[in-house]
Amino acid sequence: MNAKPFDALAGIPYRYFFSGSYILAMKPGEETFNFKIRIEQGTTAKTFEFSGPKALLANLPGFAELISGEEISGLKRLD
């Protein structure tokens, strides 16, 4: 939810949509997935590809119900 690829337009919030599709990375032994997120701001929209661990991918459907990044501000980033 930190990705903000479009111009900063005051007062126009970003919206994020998980496409539901993903691809397992091709490196043996890695559990990294590539997945697509559609990002919208007003009438501007584009689908972007991101990479992340299996734990993130498993939780993306739950993130789809969030309204703002503040709702997840207490989550810890795991590297």
Secondary structure, 3 states (H helix, E strand, C coil): CCCCCCCCCCCCCEEEEEEEEEEECCCCCCCEEEEEEEEEECCEEEEEEEEEEHHHHHHHHHHCCCCCHHHHCCCCCCC
